[in-house]
Amino acid sequence: MHETLLDLYGAALAAAEPGGAVTRDLSKRSLLPDRPVRIFALGKAAPAMARAAVAAIRTRGLSFAGGALVAPEPGASPHPAF
């Protein structure tokens, strides 16, 4: 029983991880190659979400046109266009 609970807890944490959630969501979306992609990430998970979104956009060979990243703590930008 203890092992099962630990497995369920680990799966729940992995599913809620912001970068992974963004990657999974973007993999399901049709993004047009001739349209600029903009990212808006807000909140304490914003840096992780923005990093994942930029990586997903690059993986698909699309162009990141800019956006906004607003987080409660200052940090490094995942892309100069932010």
N, C-alpha and C positions, 0 to 999 in steps of 0.2 A: 504494500500500500504506500509506504514512504517513497519508494522509487517511482511509482506512478505519479504521485503528487509532485515530485521534483521534475519529472519529465513534462508534466502539464505546465508547471510554473515556467520552465525554460522555454517551452513552445509559446506561451503567452508573451513572455518578454521579447522573444525574437519577432513575433508578429507585430508588436507595438513599437519596435525600434524605428525611429523616424526615417532614417536613411533607407532602410529596407522597404518600408511602406511606400515611400516615394518611388523607389526603383520599380517595385511591383506595379504600382498604379500607372506609371509612365509606359511600362512595357505593354499595357493594354490599350493605350491611346494611339490614335492615328495623328501624327504630326506631319504637316505638309512641308516638304523640303524647300519650297519657294516662299514660305512665310517665316518671318522672324520669330524666334522663341524668346519670350520674356518670362522671368521667374520672380515671384513675389513670395518671400518666406518671412513669417512673423512669429515671434515668441521665442521661448527658451530652446526649442528644437530647431529654430530657423537655420543655424549654421549646418547642422547635419542634413537637413532637408535640402538646402541649397547645394551642398557638396554632391549629394546623390543626384540631384536634378541636372547639374552641370555635367557630371560623369555620364548620365544616361543620354543626354543630348549629344555629347561628343561621340559616344559609342555608336549612335545612329547616324553620325556624319552630318548633323544639323548645326546650324549657326546660332550661337547664343547672342541675343541682341541687347541684353541688359535686364535690369529689374531692380528690385529693392530687397535688402536683407536687413531686418530690424530685430535685434536680439537684446536681451537685458544686459549682457556683458559684451564689452568690445573684444574683437578677435580678428584673426586674419580672414580676408575675403577669399572665397574659393575661386573667384574669377575677377580679373581687373574691371570688367564691365559693370560690376555692382557699384 
